[in-house]
Every structure is written in structure tokens, then in C-alpha cells.
Amino acid sequence: MRLHSLKSGKHLKSLNKISVYGCTSLNEFSVSSDLMEELDLKDQRFEELRSSIGFLHGLRSLKLDGSHVKRLPESIKHLEKLKVLSLKNCEKLHCLPELSPSIESLSAVNYSSLVKVSTLQTFVGCRDYVFISFQNCKKLDRPLLNSIMDDPLLRMAVVDTNL
């Protein structure tokens, strides 16, 4: 039996972790919870991440590695507890919107379609250490990468940019 849809008509109160990794036939995902801390949507084929993700106020980890998501909703910047955002091998996502300044690890490895990142200045001065990786992002805007490398605070945080 293949899982094609995972959705809830109700806002759940105690669910804190969801992983649908390996459920490659999933076409629709719409679940929310007051206590959601980890959301693993790796290798998913659905193309839209709903803006309601911004209501997952306790979310600390969002993994979209290998998914077919075409865009991240603007509401992602409201995830004030988000520490980990993993976007490895996301081939359909072309740009990153403004992100939450709480992020401590942003991994965009082998992100072949990434062209633009709204801002990385959000991370400057927020904490002692931030891990940001744009390894093998060959289409990423060169002026953006150059500005990152020219900023001494960001330069210390960004690794593997293939410059």
C-alpha cells in the first residue's frame, strides 16, 4: 500500500515529529501541530509547501532534501525556533526567500537550480557560529557570492561555495 496523501482536517496538539522519508508516492501533505519540532520531507514529489508552515512556531528542523518543492513560502521567515534547514539536491527550487535569523545550519548542497538567495545579512551578528553551505550550486548568482566573500562576518560562516 502506498501513501498518497497525509493531511489532517484538525490542528493537532501533541504531534512533535513527522518523517515521510521514503514515501515517494506522497502527493499531498498538510499537517500542523502546536508542538511540531522536526519535519522530514526528504525525497517528496509534491511541488508546493503550504504557507501554513509558518504556523509551526516550535519547528526546529526542516529537511527537504531531494524534494520537488518549487518554492518556499514567505512565511518561513516566521519560524523563530528553526535551527536547521536542509535543502540538499533540491532541483526545482530556484530562490530562497528571507529566512528566519534563528537558523544555525543552512545546507544547500548540490542545489543545481538555485539562482538567488534573498538575504544572508539576516545571520550577521545573531550568534557566534552559523553553518552555511552552497557547495556545488553552479547557477547561484556570482555577485551574491562575491558579496558574501567580501563580508568578513559572512565569509567566516560560509563554507564550500566553490568560488
C-alpha positions as CSV (number, residue, x, y, z in Angstrom):
1,M,0.0,0.0,0.0
2,R,1.3,3.4,-1.0
3,L,0.7,6.6,0.9
4,H,-0.6,9.2,-1.5
5,S,-1.9,11.8,1.0
6,L,-1.1,12.9,4.5
7,K,-3.4,15.6,5.8
8,S,-5.4,16.4,8.8
9,G,-8.6,18.5,9.0
10,K,-7.7,19.4,12.5
11,H,-4.8,21.3,14.0
12,L,-3.1,18.6,16.1
13,K,-1.9,19.4,19.6
14,S,0.7,16.9,20.6
15,L,2.5,15.7,17.4
16,N,6.1,16.7,17.6
17,K,7.9,14.9,14.8
18,I,6.9,13.7,11.3
19,S,9.1,11.8,8.8
20,V,7.7,10.7,5.5
21,Y,11.2,9.9,4.1
22,G,10.8,7.0,1.6
23,C,7.1,7.7,0.9
24,T,7.8,8.7,-2.7
25,S,4.2,8.4,-3.8
26,L,3.1,11.1,-1.4
27,N,1.3,13.9,-3.5
28,E,-0.2,16.0,-0.7
29,F,1.0,16.9,2.7
30,S,-1.0,19.1,5.1
31,V,-0.5,18.5,8.8
32,S,0.0,21.0,11.6
33,S,0.7,20.8,15.3
34,D,1.4,23.1,18.2
35,L,4.4,21.0,19.3
36,M,6.0,20.2,15.9
37,E,9.7,20.3,16.2
38,E,11.0,18.1,13.3
39,L,9.6,17.8,9.8
40,D,11.4,15.5,7.4
41,L,10.0,15.7,3.9
42,K,13.0,14.3,2.1
43,D,12.5,12.9,-1.4
44,Q,8.9,14.1,-1.7
45,R,7.3,14.6,-5.1
46,F,4.7,17.2,-4.2
47,E,5.7,20.6,-5.5
48,E,4.2,23.1,-3.1
49,L,5.0,23.7,0.5
50,R,2.0,25.4,2.0
51,S,2.3,28.8,3.6
52,S,0.8,27.3,6.8
53,I,4.2,26.0,7.6
54,G,4.8,29.5,9.1
55,F,2.3,28.5,11.9
56,L,4.6,25.7,13.1
57,H,6.1,28.0,15.7
58,G,8.0,25.3,17.5
59,L,9.7,23.9,14.3
60,R,13.4,23.4,14.9
61,S,14.4,21.2,11.9
62,L,13.0,21.2,8.3
63,K,14.6,18.8,5.9
64,L,13.5,19.0,2.2
65,D,16.5,17.1,0.7
66,G,15.7,15.8,-2.8
67,S,12.2,17.1,-2.8
68,H,10.4,18.6,-5.8
69,V,9.4,21.7,-3.9
70,K,9.4,24.7,-6.3
71,R,9.3,27.5,-3.8
72,L,9.5,28.1,-0.1
73,P,6.6,30.2,1.2
74,E,7.5,33.7,2.6
75,S,6.0,32.6,5.9
76,I,9.2,30.5,6.5
77,K,10.8,33.6,7.9
78,H,8.4,33.5,10.8
79,L,9.8,30.2,12.1
80,E,11.5,31.8,15.1
81,K,12.9,28.5,16.5
82,L,14.1,27.0,13.2
83,K,17.7,25.9,13.6
84,V,18.3,23.5,10.7
85,L,17.2,24.0,7.1
86,S,18.4,21.3,4.8
87,L,17.9,21.7,1.0
88,K,20.3,19.2,-0.5
89,N,19.6,18.1,-4.0
90,C,16.5,20.3,-4.5
91,E,16.5,20.6,-8.2
92,K,13.3,22.6,-8.7
93,L,13.8,25.4,-6.1
94,H,15.2,28.5,-7.8
95,C,15.4,31.0,-5.0
96,L,15.4,31.3,-1.2
97,P,13.1,33.8,0.4
98,E,14.1,35.7,3.5
99,L,14.9,33.1,6.2
100,S,14.5,33.2,10.0
101,P,17.5,34.6,11.8
102,S,17.4,31.7,14.2
103,I,18.9,29.3,11.6
104,E,22.2,27.8,12.7
105,S,22.6,25.4,9.8
106,L,21.6,26.1,6.2
107,S,22.7,23.4,3.8
108,A,22.1,23.8,0.0
109,V,24.5,21.2,-1.3
110,N,24.1,20.0,-5.0
111,Y,21.3,22.5,-5.4
112,S,21.6,22.7,-9.2
113,S,18.8,25.2,-9.9
114,L,19.5,27.8,-7.1
115,V,19.9,31.2,-8.7
116,K,19.1,33.7,-6.0
117,V,19.2,34.0,-2.2
118,S,17.1,36.9,-0.8
119,T,19.5,37.7,2.1
120,L,22.2,36.3,4.2
121,Q,22.7,39.5,6.2
122,T,20.0,38.2,8.5
123,F,22.6,35.9,10.1
124,V,25.3,38.5,10.7
125,G,25.8,39.3,14.4
126,C,23.0,37.0,15.5
127,R,25.2,34.4,17.1
128,D,28.8,33.2,17.3
129,Y,28.5,30.4,14.7
130,V,26.3,29.7,11.6
131,F,27.0,26.9,9.1
132,I,26.0,27.9,5.6
133,S,26.9,25.7,2.6
134,F,26.3,26.3,-1.1
135,Q,28.5,23.5,-2.3
136,N,28.0,22.7,-5.9
137,C,25.4,25.5,-6.5
138,K,26.7,26.3,-10.0
139,K,23.9,28.7,-11.1
140,L,24.0,30.8,-7.9
141,D,24.3,34.5,-8.7
142,R,28.0,35.4,-8.8
143,P,27.6,38.9,-7.5
144,L,25.8,37.5,-4.5
145,L,28.7,35.0,-3.8
146,N,31.2,37.8,-4.3
147,S,29.4,40.0,-1.8
148,I,29.3,37.1,0.7
149,M,33.0,36.6,0.3
150,D,33.7,40.3,0.7
151,D,31.8,40.5,4.0
152,P,34.2,39.3,6.7
153,L,31.5,38.2,9.1
154,L,29.7,36.2,6.5
155,R,32.9,34.9,5.0
156,M,33.7,33.1,8.3
157,A,30.3,31.4,8.3
158,V,30.0,30.3,4.6
159,V,31.8,27.1,3.6
160,D,32.3,25.2,0.3
161,T,31.0,27.8,-2.1
162,N,33.2,26.6,-5.0
163,L,34.4,30.1,-5.7
